[in-house]
Amino acid sequence: MKDKIHPEYHTVNVTCACGAEFEIGSTKKNIRVDICSKCHPLFTGKQKLMDTEGRVDKFKKKYAAKPVSLKKKKTRVSKKDKAKKGK
């Protein structure tokens, strides 16, 4: 291996938003994560529904107000089709 081309490898503490900390090896010196295996729903089995802005209600309100249009779209008739109709 060539010298001075590889980054330094450190043992660092990873800090999660839930307060959990654990050690891993990394080239970064400080790592903060939003979610870890101690608070992720897949590992804990507890579902946290974070609908802080009412996204579901906002979606329903947005698309419930629009009526479905049943109008037929106008299609363009090409010159060849016009010529065939005339014959």
C-alpha positions as CSV (number, residue, x, y, z in Angstrom):
1,M,0.0,0.0,0.0
2,K,1.1,3.5,-0.7
3,D,1.9,5.8,2.2
4,K,-0.1,9.0,3.0
5,I,-3.1,8.3,0.7
6,H,-5.4,6.5,3.2
7,P,-7.5,8.5,5.7
8,E,-6.9,7.8,9.4
9,Y,-9.2,5.2,11.0
10,H,-10.6,6.0,14.5
11,T,-12.7,4.4,17.1
12,V,-15.6,6.8,17.6
13,N,-18.7,7.1,19.6
14,V,-22.0,7.3,17.7
15,T,-24.7,9.4,19.4
16,C,-28.3,8.8,18.5
17,A,-31.1,11.4,18.9
18,C,-32.7,9.0,21.5
19,G,-29.6,9.2,23.7
20,A,-28.1,5.8,22.9
21,E,-24.3,5.7,22.3
22,F,-22.1,3.0,20.8
23,E,-18.6,2.6,19.4
24,I,-17.7,1.9,15.8
25,G,-14.7,2.4,13.6
26,S,-14.8,5.3,11.2
27,T,-12.7,7.8,9.3
28,K,-14.9,10.6,10.8
29,K,-14.3,11.8,14.3
30,N,-17.8,12.5,15.4
31,I,-21.0,10.8,14.2
32,R,-24.6,11.8,15.2
33,V,-27.6,9.8,13.8
34,D,-31.3,10.4,14.0
35,I,-32.3,6.8,14.5
36,C,-30.5,3.7,15.7
37,S,-31.3,0.0,16.4
38,K,-32.5,0.9,19.9
39,C,-35.2,3.3,18.7
40,H,-36.0,2.0,15.1
41,P,-39.5,0.5,14.8
42,L,-38.2,-2.6,13.0
43,F,-36.0,-3.6,15.9
44,T,-38.2,-2.4,18.8
45,G,-41.6,-3.6,17.4
46,K,-43.2,-0.4,18.4
47,Q,-44.6,1.9,15.7
48,K,-44.2,5.6,16.2
49,L,-46.5,7.6,13.9
50,M,-45.1,11.0,13.4
51,D,-47.8,12.9,11.6
52,T,-46.8,16.3,13.0
53,E,-48.1,18.4,10.1
54,G,-51.2,16.4,9.5
55,R,-49.8,15.1,6.2
56,V,-52.5,12.5,5.7
57,D,-55.3,15.0,6.4
58,K,-53.6,17.5,4.1
59,F,-53.4,14.9,1.3
60,K,-57.1,13.9,1.7
61,K,-58.2,17.5,1.7
62,K,-56.1,18.3,-1.3
63,Y,-57.4,15.5,-3.5
64,A,-60.9,15.1,-2.2
65,A,-61.9,18.6,-3.4
66,K,-61.0,17.9,-7.1
67,P,-63.9,16.3,-9.1
68,V,-62.9,13.7,-11.6
69,S,-63.3,15.0,-15.1
70,L,-65.1,12.7,-17.6
71,K,-64.6,15.0,-20.6
72,K,-63.3,13.4,-23.7
73,K,-59.9,14.7,-24.8
74,K,-59.8,16.3,-28.2
75,T,-57.5,14.4,-30.6
76,R,-55.6,16.0,-33.4
77,V,-56.4,14.6,-36.8
78,S,-53.5,14.2,-39.1
79,K,-53.4,15.3,-42.8
80,K,-53.4,11.7,-43.9
81,D,-56.5,10.9,-41.9
82,K,-58.3,14.0,-43.4
83,A,-57.3,12.9,-46.9
84,K,-58.6,9.4,-46.2
85,K,-62.0,10.8,-45.0
86,G,-62.3,12.9,-48.1
87,K,-61.9,9.9,-50.5
